[in-house]
Amino acid sequence: MATIQETLCAAIDSKNLVKFYYEDEAPGYRTVEPHMVAYTSKKHLVLLAWLLGGASESQGHKPGRKPWRQYLLSDTSDITVLPDKFTGPRPGYKPNGGKIFHNIQCALP
């Protein structure tokens, strides 16, 4: 059985949408375009993704706000790789991780 990280990296590689349950202030399912799995400066392994829909405290985006989200892999469960594809990186994506992410495990080019 694949790990969460392996499942997400496979979805990133194939550019498939992902749906998962996330446990935070607004627990529930999210549907995202996965872009990167990497470590933050606080040494947390996270998924960087573009939120398409689902439960989120900040759902109902403010005009002009990009729906980038970081999800702790430790708070993520019930992952489903959907058959739907996305075309590629969203605006503002930094494949090198920028100043926020390091020790990149997998990422869109």
Rosetta constraint file for C-alpha pairs under 8 A:
AtomPair CA 2 CA 6 HARMONIC 5.78 0.50
AtomPair CA 2 CA 7 HARMONIC 6.09 0.50
AtomPair CA 3 CA 7 HARMONIC 6.14 0.50
AtomPair CA 4 CA 8 HARMONIC 6.15 0.50
AtomPair CA 4 CA 73 HARMONIC 7.24 0.50
AtomPair CA 4 CA 77 HARMONIC 7.81 0.50
AtomPair CA 4 CA 79 HARMONIC 7.43 0.50
AtomPair CA 5 CA 9 HARMONIC 6.01 0.50
AtomPair CA 5 CA 37 HARMONIC 7.33 0.50
AtomPair CA 5 CA 73 HARMONIC 7.61 0.50
AtomPair CA 6 CA 10 HARMONIC 6.10 0.50
AtomPair CA 7 CA 11 HARMONIC 6.33 0.50
AtomPair CA 7 CA 79 HARMONIC 7.90 0.50
AtomPair CA 7 CA 81 HARMONIC 7.66 0.50
AtomPair CA 8 CA 12 HARMONIC 6.15 0.50
AtomPair CA 8 CA 18 HARMONIC 7.82 0.50
AtomPair CA 8 CA 34 HARMONIC 7.23 0.50
AtomPair CA 8 CA 37 HARMONIC 7.59 0.50
AtomPair CA 8 CA 81 HARMONIC 7.97 0.50
AtomPair CA 9 CA 13 HARMONIC 6.10 0.50
AtomPair CA 9 CA 36 HARMONIC 7.75 0.50
AtomPair CA 9 CA 37 HARMONIC 7.13 0.50
AtomPair CA 9 CA 105 HARMONIC 7.85 0.50
AtomPair CA 9 CA 106 HARMONIC 5.71 0.50
AtomPair CA 9 CA 107 HARMONIC 7.43 0.50
AtomPair CA 10 CA 14 HARMONIC 6.21 0.50
AtomPair CA 11 CA 15 HARMONIC 5.63 0.50
AtomPair CA 11 CA 16 HARMONIC 5.01 0.50
AtomPair CA 11 CA 17 HARMONIC 7.02 0.50
AtomPair CA 11 CA 18 HARMONIC 7.14 0.50
AtomPair CA 11 CA 34 HARMONIC 7.14 0.50
AtomPair CA 11 CA 81 HARMONIC 6.37 0.50
AtomPair CA 12 CA 16 HARMONIC 6.59 0.50
AtomPair CA 12 CA 34 HARMONIC 5.64 0.50
AtomPair CA 12 CA 35 HARMONIC 5.98 0.50
AtomPair CA 12 CA 36 HARMONIC 7.15 0.50
AtomPair CA 12 CA 106 HARMONIC 7.56 0.50
AtomPair CA 12 CA 107 HARMONIC 6.56 0.50
AtomPair CA 12 CA 108 HARMONIC 6.27 0.50
AtomPair CA 13 CA 107 HARMONIC 7.60 0.50
AtomPair CA 13 CA 108 HARMONIC 6.85 0.50
AtomPair CA 14 CA 85 HARMONIC 7.86 0.50
AtomPair CA 15 CA 33 HARMONIC 7.62 0.50
AtomPair CA 15 CA 34 HARMONIC 7.60 0.50
AtomPair CA 15 CA 85 HARMONIC 5.51 0.50
AtomPair CA 15 CA 86 HARMONIC 5.62 0.50
AtomPair CA 15 CA 87 HARMONIC 7.10 0.50
AtomPair CA 15 CA 88 HARMONIC 6.96 0.50
AtomPair CA 16 CA 33 HARMONIC 7.20 0.50
AtomPair CA 16 CA 34 HARMONIC 7.83 0.50
AtomPair CA 16 CA 81 HARMONIC 6.44 0.50
AtomPair CA 16 CA 82 HARMONIC 6.09 0.50
AtomPair CA 16 CA 83 HARMONIC 6.33 0.50
AtomPair CA 16 CA 84 HARMONIC 5.72 0.50
AtomPair CA 16 CA 85 HARMONIC 4.36 0.50
AtomPair CA 16 CA 86 HARMONIC 6.22 0.50
AtomPair CA 17 CA 31 HARMONIC 6.96 0.50
AtomPair CA 17 CA 32 HARMONIC 5.82 0.50
AtomPair CA 17 CA 33 HARMONIC 5.06 0.50
AtomPair CA 17 CA 34 HARMONIC 6.81 0.50
AtomPair CA 17 CA 81 HARMONIC 6.17 0.50
AtomPair CA 17 CA 82 HARMONIC 5.29 0.50
AtomPair CA 17 CA 83 HARMONIC 7.16 0.50
AtomPair CA 17 CA 84 HARMONIC 5.75 0.50
AtomPair CA 17 CA 85 HARMONIC 5.78 0.50
AtomPair CA 17 CA 86 HARMONIC 6.68 0.50
AtomPair CA 18 CA 31 HARMONIC 5.67 0.50
AtomPair CA 18 CA 32 HARMONIC 5.49 0.50
AtomPair CA 18 CA 33 HARMONIC 6.53 0.50
AtomPair CA 18 CA 34 HARMONIC 6.91 0.50
AtomPair CA 18 CA 79 HARMONIC 6.95 0.50
AtomPair CA 18 CA 80 HARMONIC 5.74 0.50
AtomPair CA 18 CA 81 HARMONIC 4.61 0.50
AtomPair CA 18 CA 82 HARMONIC 5.53 0.50
AtomPair CA 19 CA 29 HARMONIC 6.67 0.50
AtomPair CA 19 CA 30 HARMONIC 5.52 0.50
AtomPair CA 19 CA 31 HARMONIC 4.35 0.50
AtomPair CA 19 CA 32 HARMONIC 6.48 0.50
AtomPair CA 19 CA 79 HARMONIC 5.81 0.50
AtomPair CA 19 CA 80 HARMONIC 5.19 0.50
AtomPair CA 19 CA 81 HARMONIC 6.51 0.50
AtomPair CA 19 CA 82 HARMONIC 6.98 0.50
AtomPair CA 20 CA 29 HARMONIC 5.35 0.50
AtomPair CA 20 CA 30 HARMONIC 5.59 0.50
AtomPair CA 20 CA 31 HARMONIC 6.78 0.50
AtomPair CA 20 CA 76 HARMONIC 6.68 0.50
AtomPair CA 20 CA 77 HARMONIC 5.99 0.50
AtomPair CA 20 CA 78 HARMONIC 5.33 0.50
AtomPair CA 20 CA 79 HARMONIC 4.30 0.50
AtomPair CA 20 CA 80 HARMONIC 6.18 0.50
AtomPair CA 21 CA 27 HARMONIC 7.35 0.50
AtomPair CA 21 CA 28 HARMONIC 5.34 0.50
AtomPair CA 21 CA 29 HARMONIC 4.27 0.50
AtomPair CA 21 CA 30 HARMONIC 6.38 0.50
AtomPair CA 21 CA 76 HARMONIC 5.81 0.50
AtomPair CA 21 CA 77 HARMONIC 5.19 0.50
AtomPair CA 21 CA 78 HARMONIC 5.66 0.50
AtomPair CA 21 CA 79 HARMONIC 6.91 0.50
AtomPair CA 22 CA 27 HARMONIC 5.57 0.50
AtomPair CA 22 CA 28 HARMONIC 5.56 0.50
AtomPair CA 22 CA 29 HARMONIC 6.09 0.50
AtomPair CA 22 CA 30 HARMONIC 7.08 0.50
AtomPair CA 22 CA 71 HARMONIC 7.72 0.50
AtomPair CA 22 CA 75 HARMONIC 5.79 0.50
AtomPair CA 22 CA 76 HARMONIC 4.82 0.50
AtomPair CA 22 CA 77 HARMONIC 6.55 0.50
AtomPair CA 23 CA 27 HARMONIC 4.55 0.50
AtomPair CA 23 CA 28 HARMONIC 6.73 0.50
AtomPair CA 23 CA 75 HARMONIC 5.32 0.50
AtomPair CA 23 CA 76 HARMONIC 6.65 0.50
AtomPair CA 24 CA 75 HARMONIC 7.38 0.50
AtomPair CA 25 CA 57 HARMONIC 6.98 0.50
AtomPair CA 26 CA 55 HARMONIC 6.28 0.50
AtomPair CA 26 CA 56 HARMONIC 5.39 0.50
AtomPair CA 26 CA 57 HARMONIC 5.38 0.50
AtomPair CA 27 CA 55 HARMONIC 6.63 0.50
AtomPair CA 27 CA 56 HARMONIC 7.40 0.50
AtomPair CA 28 CA 54 HARMONIC 7.10 0.50
AtomPair CA 28 CA 55 HARMONIC 5.11 0.50
AtomPair CA 28 CA 56 HARMONIC 7.59 0.50
AtomPair CA 29 CA 54 HARMONIC 5.47 0.50
AtomPair CA 29 CA 55 HARMONIC 5.77 0.50
AtomPair CA 30 CA 51 HARMONIC 7.20 0.50
AtomPair CA 30 CA 52 HARMONIC 7.61 0.50
AtomPair CA 30 CA 53 HARMONIC 5.82 0.50
AtomPair CA 30 CA 54 HARMONIC 4.31 0.50
AtomPair CA 30 CA 55 HARMONIC 6.00 0.50
AtomPair CA 30 CA 56 HARMONIC 7.71 0.50
AtomPair CA 31 CA 51 HARMONIC 6.32 0.50
AtomPair CA 31 CA 52 HARMONIC 5.55 0.50
AtomPair CA 31 CA 53 HARMONIC 5.26 0.50
AtomPair CA 31 CA 54 HARMONIC 6.07 0.50
AtomPair CA 32 CA 49 HARMONIC 5.91 0.50
AtomPair CA 32 CA 50 HARMONIC 5.41 0.50
AtomPair CA 32 CA 51 HARMONIC 4.58 0.50
AtomPair CA 32 CA 52 HARMONIC 5.21 0.50
AtomPair CA 32 CA 53 HARMONIC 7.09 0.50
AtomPair CA 33 CA 49 HARMONIC 5.44 0.50
AtomPair CA 33 CA 50 HARMONIC 5.05 0.50
AtomPair CA 33 CA 51 HARMONIC 6.65 0.50
AtomPair CA 33 CA 52 HARMONIC 7.23 0.50
AtomPair CA 33 CA 86 HARMONIC 6.83 0.50
AtomPair CA 34 CA 47 HARMONIC 7.02 0.50
AtomPair CA 34 CA 48 HARMONIC 6.38 0.50
AtomPair CA 34 CA 49 HARMONIC 4.43 0.50
AtomPair CA 34 CA 50 HARMONIC 6.58 0.50
AtomPair CA 35 CA 47 HARMONIC 7.48 0.50
AtomPair CA 35 CA 48 HARMONIC 5.68 0.50
AtomPair CA 35 CA 49 HARMONIC 5.29 0.50
AtomPair CA 35 CA 50 HARMONIC 7.50 0.50
AtomPair CA 35 CA 89 HARMONIC 6.95 0.50
AtomPair CA 35 CA 107 HARMONIC 5.64 0.50
AtomPair CA 35 CA 108 HARMONIC 5.48 0.50
AtomPair CA 36 CA 47 HARMONIC 5.76 0.50
AtomPair CA 36 CA 48 HARMONIC 5.09 0.50
AtomPair CA 36 CA 49 HARMONIC 7.02 0.50
AtomPair CA 36 CA 95 HARMONIC 7.88 0.50
AtomPair CA 36 CA 104 HARMONIC 7.37 0.50
AtomPair CA 36 CA 105 HARMONIC 7.58 0.50
AtomPair CA 36 CA 106 HARMONIC 5.69 0.50
AtomPair CA 36 CA 107 HARMONIC 4.13 0.50
AtomPair CA 36 CA 108 HARMONIC 6.46 0.50
AtomPair CA 37 CA 45 HARMONIC 7.01 0.50
AtomPair CA 37 CA 46 HARMONIC 5.65 0.50
AtomPair CA 37 CA 47 HARMONIC 4.60 0.50
AtomPair CA 37 CA 48 HARMONIC 6.29 0.50
AtomPair CA 37 CA 104 HARMONIC 6.18 0.50
AtomPair CA 37 CA 105 HARMONIC 5.45 0.50
AtomPair CA 37 CA 106 HARMONIC 5.44 0.50
AtomPair CA 37 CA 107 HARMONIC 6.42 0.50
AtomPair CA 38 CA 45 HARMONIC 5.63 0.50
AtomPair CA 38 CA 46 HARMONIC 5.68 0.50
AtomPair CA 38 CA 47 HARMONIC 6.77 0.50
AtomPair CA 38 CA 48 HARMONIC 7.86 0.50
AtomPair CA 38 CA 97 HARMONIC 7.95 0.50
AtomPair CA 38 CA 101 HARMONIC 5.93 0.50
AtomPair CA 38 CA 102 HARMONIC 6.01 0.50
AtomPair CA 38 CA 103 HARMONIC 5.80 0.50
AtomPair CA 38 CA 104 HARMONIC 4.20 0.50
AtomPair CA 38 CA 105 HARMONIC 5.35 0.50
AtomPair CA 38 CA 106 HARMONIC 7.13 0.50
AtomPair CA 39 CA 43 HARMONIC 5.41 0.50
AtomPair CA 39 CA 44 HARMONIC 5.28 0.50
AtomPair CA 39 CA 45 HARMONIC 4.47 0.50
AtomPair CA 39 CA 46 HARMONIC 6.09 0.50
AtomPair CA 39 CA 101 HARMONIC 5.59 0.50
AtomPair CA 39 CA 102 HARMONIC 5.38 0.50
AtomPair CA 39 CA 103 HARMONIC 5.79 0.50
AtomPair CA 39 CA 104 HARMONIC 6.58 0.50
AtomPair CA 40 CA 44 HARMONIC 5.34 0.50
AtomPair CA 40 CA 45 HARMONIC 6.62 0.50
AtomPair CA 40 CA 46 HARMONIC 7.20 0.50
AtomPair CA 40 CA 100 HARMONIC 5.97 0.50
AtomPair CA 40 CA 101 HARMONIC 4.87 0.50
AtomPair CA 40 CA 102 HARMONIC 6.31 0.50
AtomPair CA 41 CA 100 HARMONIC 6.58 0.50
AtomPair CA 41 CA 101 HARMONIC 6.80 0.50
AtomPair CA 41 CA 102 HARMONIC 7.39 0.50
AtomPair CA 44 CA 72 HARMONIC 6.82 0.50
AtomPair CA 45 CA 72 HARMONIC 6.06 0.50
AtomPair CA 45 CA 73 HARMONIC 6.01 0.50
AtomPair CA 45 CA 74 HARMONIC 7.76 0.50
AtomPair CA 46 CA 70 HARMONIC 6.03 0.50
AtomPair CA 46 CA 71 HARMONIC 5.20 0.50
AtomPair CA 46 CA 72 HARMONIC 4.43 0.50
AtomPair CA 46 CA 73 HARMONIC 5.34 0.50
AtomPair CA 47 CA 70 HARMONIC 5.52 0.50
AtomPair CA 47 CA 71 HARMONIC 5.04 0.50
AtomPair CA 47 CA 72 HARMONIC 6.49 0.50
AtomPair CA 47 CA 73 HARMONIC 6.60 0.50
AtomPair CA 48 CA 68 HARMONIC 7.18 0.50
AtomPair CA 48 CA 69 HARMONIC 5.88 0.50
AtomPair CA 48 CA 70 HARMONIC 4.68 0.50
AtomPair CA 48 CA 71 HARMONIC 6.62 0.50
AtomPair CA 49 CA 68 HARMONIC 5.86 0.50
AtomPair CA 49 CA 69 HARMONIC 5.45 0.50
AtomPair CA 49 CA 70 HARMONIC 6.44 0.50
AtomPair CA 49 CA 71 HARMONIC 7.87 0.50
AtomPair CA 50 CA 67 HARMONIC 5.63 0.50
AtomPair CA 50 CA 68 HARMONIC 4.72 0.50
AtomPair CA 50 CA 69 HARMONIC 6.21 0.50
AtomPair CA 50 CA 90 HARMONIC 7.49 0.50
AtomPair CA 51 CA 67 HARMONIC 5.37 0.50
AtomPair CA 51 CA 68 HARMONIC 6.24 0.50
AtomPair CA 51 CA 69 HARMONIC 6.54 0.50
AtomPair CA 52 CA 67 HARMONIC 7.70 0.50
AtomPair CA 53 CA 59 HARMONIC 7.80 0.50
AtomPair CA 54 CA 59 HARMONIC 7.76 0.50
AtomPair CA 55 CA 59 HARMONIC 6.99 0.50
AtomPair CA 61 CA 65 HARMONIC 6.28 0.50
AtomPair CA 61 CA 66 HARMONIC 7.91 0.50
AtomPair CA 61 CA 67 HARMONIC 7.24 0.50
AtomPair CA 71 CA 75 HARMONIC 7.42 0.50
AtomPair CA 71 CA 76 HARMONIC 7.32 0.50
AtomPair CA 72 CA 76 HARMONIC 6.63 0.50
AtomPair CA 88 CA 108 HARMONIC 7.50 0.50
AtomPair CA 89 CA 93 HARMONIC 6.25 0.50
AtomPair CA 89 CA 108 HARMONIC 6.87 0.50
AtomPair CA 94 CA 98 HARMONIC 5.76 0.50
AtomPair CA 95 CA 107 HARMONIC 6.51 0.50
AtomPair CA 95 CA 108 HARMONIC 6.50 0.50
AtomPair CA 95 CA 109 HARMONIC 5.90 0.50
AtomPair CA 96 CA 101 HARMONIC 7.96 0.50
AtomPair CA 96 CA 102 HARMONIC 8.00 0.50
AtomPair CA 96 CA 104 HARMONIC 7.99 0.50
AtomPair CA 97 CA 101 HARMONIC 4.51 0.50
AtomPair CA 97 CA 102 HARMONIC 6.02 0.50
AtomPair CA 97 CA 104 HARMONIC 7.27 0.50
